Amino acid sequence: MTKWAWLIGCLVVLGGCNETVPTKPEQKPDIVIEKAPKISPEEAALYELPIRKRITKAIQLLEQGKSELARKLLDSALREQPDNRTAKRLIAQLDADPEKVLGKASYTYRVRPGESLSIIAKRLLNDPLKFVILARYNHIDNPSLLSAGQRLRIPGRRAIAKPTETQPTVPETPAARVTPAEPPAPAPQDTAVASPSPSAQQDKATSASKLAVARQLFDAGNYAVAISTLEGILDDEPSNSDAQSLLVKALRTQAKRKVQANKLEDAKNLLEKALNLAPTDDDLLTQLTNVDDQLEAEALYENGKSLAAKKHYEQAYDALSQALIYDPDLKDAARLQGKVKGKLIEQYHRKAMSLFREQRLDDAISYWDKVLKLDPANTLAPGYRARALELKQKLQHLGN
């Protein structure tokens, strides 16, 4: 081979190598994977609450203007219980156009001492939960900051005009005007500071007298009249801290009486008023949560009783079990749960026997498992379950 032939051969080989060298792939931009936002241990604990307590907490958060976290709790409740009406209603109020739902026509209402938006919504809209959309109707971000004397728009028309809700407008007369050209004359330097007018002194004496009467009523255990008297004082003098403090005590004590008399709705209304006056009182919040739990327990008990009457024992047992989670001391629910449990065990055993005769052995075993879950000491289920397992093994052996 000549020197030139050898050189040409090398160039051909090198050229082929250049053609087969893969080109560097085009570099693609890095894909940014968003990390799920971290939540605090306190927030994480909220999602572990039973559904009813989760919804109660969401309502409290909505009252504090924390609608984002409240919505998350409501969404989580609906994922577990899609038919929960309370959660659905609250989310609907967060999403709806307030004027389309409530209407543009409205009248003015002045907030009274001790009132919250939920109290106003219950009295004027027949639904305490409508405080959510009522707040949005009035562009209120934090319902808990509602104050006595604040004016609200209430949808609809006022049925009966109440003097405490509006103040008459006094027409301005020329004599009442003070123009920059005619400023009031300054008082002489040696003039003593003017003392309160006789009417102001009389009002103050009257307020003190009413407060003394309210204390006597409270000490005598006449809480209802004491509450009415104190609310009257705060209507005239919203900043009276002594009257406010005594009113919170009276509302709390009267609520305890109502709970003892099993008048839970009345107790809830009283505690909501008290909590509006003292929003940072943890004991009041605990008391209100307990009353809410009792109300939920009673509702579940009534539902369980209705289902049991229709012989829907499985659903009845679930409802009664939930009732006892909310209120373990609800004796009526405990008694009925015991009866329903007996009926349900009997129903499961009959179903298992029927499936056993049809040689649907896996289904029969699952029903005896249900029996043993309800009653681990059951004397019949273990024997029948063992026979079903034995027959299943024999049939499998024959099949092989």
Number of C-alpha atoms within 10 A of each C-alpha: 5 6 7 9 9 10 10 11 11 12 11 11 11 12 11 11 11 11 10 9 8 8 8 6 6 6 6 6 6 6 6 6 6 6 6 6 6 8 9 8 8 8 12 11 10 17 16 10 14 14 20 19 20 20 25 20 19 24 24 17 20 24 22 16 19 16 20 12 16 24 20 14 25 24 17 17 23 18 11 10 12 12 11 16 10 16 25 15 13 22 17 13 18 16 9 12 14 20 14 8 12 16 13 14 11 14 14 14 18 17 21 22 25 24 18 26 23 25 22 20 20 16 11 14 18 11 13 17 19 19 24 27 23 25 23 18 20 13 12 16 16 16 23 20 15 20 18 18 16 11 17 20 16 23 20 14 11 13 6 6 9 10 8 12 13 15 9 6 6 6 7 8 7 7 6 8 9 10 8 7 6 8 8 9 6 6 9 7 6 6 7 8 7 6 8 9 9 9 9 11 12 12 14 13 12 13 20 15 12 18 21 13 16 25 21 14 18 21 12 10 14 15 24 13 15 25 23 12 20 26 19 18 22 21 18 13 17 18 13 15 11 12 25 22 14 18 27 23 15 27 23 24 17 22 27 20 16 17 16 11 10 14 15 20 15 15 25 22 18 24 25 24 21 27 24 23 20 16 15 10 12 11 11 18 18 11 17 22 18 16 24 20 20 22 20 18 26 21 15 22 26 17 17 28 23 13 18 22 12 10 14 15 23 18 15 27 25 13 24 30 20 20 28 22 14 22 20 14 13 17 11 13 25 18 12 17 25 13 13 24 19 14 17 21 23 13 15 20 21 15 15 28 20 13 17 20 11 10 15 15 21 15 14 25 23 14 23 27 19 17 25 17 12 14 14 12 11 14 10 12 23 17 11 18 22 13 15 23 15 13 15 15 12 12 12 10 9 7 7 6
